[in-house]
Amino acid sequence: MQRRRTPANQEQEMALDQIVDGLSEVSCDVLVIGGGTAGPMAALKAKLKNPKANVVLLEKANVKRSGAISMGMDGLNNAVIPGYATPEQYTKEITIANDGIVDQKAVYKYAQNCYKIIEELDSFGIRFLKNENGDYAVKKVHHIGTYVLPMPNGETVKKALYRQLRRARILISNRYMATRLLKSSDGRIAGAISVNTRTAEILVIKAKAVILCMGAAGRLGLPTSGYMFGTYENAANSGDGYSMAYHAGAALANLECYQINPLIKDYNGPACAYVAGPFGAFTANNEGSRFIECDYWSGQMMLEFYNELLSGKGPVFLQLKHLHPDTISEIESTLHKVERPTRGLFQQGRGVDYRNDSIEMHISEIGFCSGHSASGVFVDDNARTTVPGLYAAGDMASVPHNYMLGAFTNGSVAGIDAMEFADSHDFAEFDAADVAKERDRVLAPTKREDGIPPNQVEYKTRRLVNDYLQPPKVTRKYELGMRRLAETREDMQERMIARNAHELLRALEVQSIMDCADMAVHASLYREESRWGLYHWRTDFPEKDNENWFCHTLLSKQNGKMTSEKRAVEPYVVPIADDEKDLYDKQRIRATA
């Protein structure tokens, strides 16, 4: 029913977005920023670790429906379940899929702990596909192991998680967007500054430990559909956590390893081989032929996908029409009900029936996301960043190929360790001048009488990302992109306006997007080789160079400047044989006589 606009409710709507000049301060033991997947689990585990402690969960939207799982999830992509896979097998799989550039300790710890998280989620009321014996019905998509666990009623995830937060009596602060972290003079974390997204009031939160769980930088590139919020990732994930970590001096790892995924053409979601593949669907070219052995998303798989599109054998399709109608119905019951319920309506609008038609696929815009690639805030196996007292988990932390279950598992690790840190430390002191400086930065767009609205600055920034940063990566294009982004940053800092609190939210998100674009350029130019297939394909350095670049690259802010350095890959926990290291480079199906 359409709401009638009356003078009374118009006034009420305007009041919601009113700019209010206010500043307040609160304190807590552990502050968790981000209410999607990792954040609620981190807050829950921190509170259970010390029920007497104060834990605050801060979210710029509303925790009930925030994050990448706001509408649920169709399955677990990386479930290490006894009888199907071992932690050693999974660690080997992810190491090979990520071209060897991993901290195996963190991956192995995830693999050891994720099964008990699955059991815990099951106890919350989240149901997973089971066979007639009551065992988890795990499916195969990955190149080596079997890890995919479908979730027929995955739309219950967020509701079940929220119930646990309420039972634990965790303080939830909705509609507060964190903008900068606070540190003491000795470099320890001291808290965060946030702004109310409905009133623009400033809230300073003192904390002994802070956990960043703010999701991917999903609004970096511009979708080919042209819709600014038609991104593969949750469009609310604008890279705020990446930006905050950077400005706090934390190291960020392998930002040149972009996230690029196969999508339904013109739709902001996967086709989805992860759900359909285990039932017999596959990716095919316009001749109906399968051209890759494995539909598991890796950089090399995406390079083969890209090459097929340009080979004269594109478009590329997801094929289901060879399957039994009952099987297709089972796939539809998951694909069209959870995570992206508009998927079925989109296909219906296109006149596509899975029983008769192929599903056209394309390539997503670029982004940062450890959940699907490897780029994130650098953390160790305890989710600790390089800043004492600061933690990160989920799609913005550097544990590669993390997905939803990784966010839950590593959020759990972060929450427990952060509370142990808080229990052994007092509050760190911060400089009040830092708060005043940040307050001026945040509110600057509201002080201007006229200028450029945030949506125009954002569109231009993301258009430049597409024009200059989308792989293949050409050095000259990146140099031009750097210059154009600098020009746009100047406009953003000097001319962008916010006429209400909602526009202020968008203005702050644009600044995070700009920071991520700059980091993408810097990191990509630093690594002078090609690696991770399409994710980091440099035409000027087309070959993999293990002699000089078998390492992590760490980007950070030092003395006000963006810098990068190499960090050696730690010795492996699980050995990789020489003949296994390049298995993901051999996915293309070769023609046989």
Protein Blocks (a to p, Z undefined) as FASTA:
>chain_A
ZZdddfklmmmmmmmmpccddddddddfbdcehjklmmmmmmmmmmmmmmmbccddddfb
bfklgcjklnopfbdfbbccehjacfklmmmmmmmmnnopacfklmmmmmmmmmmmmmmm
mmnopacdddfkopacdddfbfmlccbdcdfklmlmmmmmmmmmmmnopacdehiacfbd
cddfkopafbdcdddfklopacddddfbdcddebjafklbccfklpaklcfbdfklgolm
mmmmmmnopacehkllccdddddehiacdfblklmmmnopacddfkopafbfbfcdcfkl
mmmmmmmmmnopaccdddfklpcfklmmmmmmmmmmgojlmlmmmmmmnopafklpccdd
ddddddddfklmmgccdddfkopafbehiacehjlbcbehkljmlmmmmmmmmmmmmmmm
mmmpccddddfklmmmmmmmmmmmmmpfbdcdfklmmmmmmmmmmmmmpccddfklmmmm
mmmmmmmmmmmmmmpccfbfklmmmmmmmmmmmmmmmmmmmmmmmmgcdeehjmlccfkl
mbccfklmgccdddddeehiacdddddddddfbdcdfklmmmmmmmbccddZZ
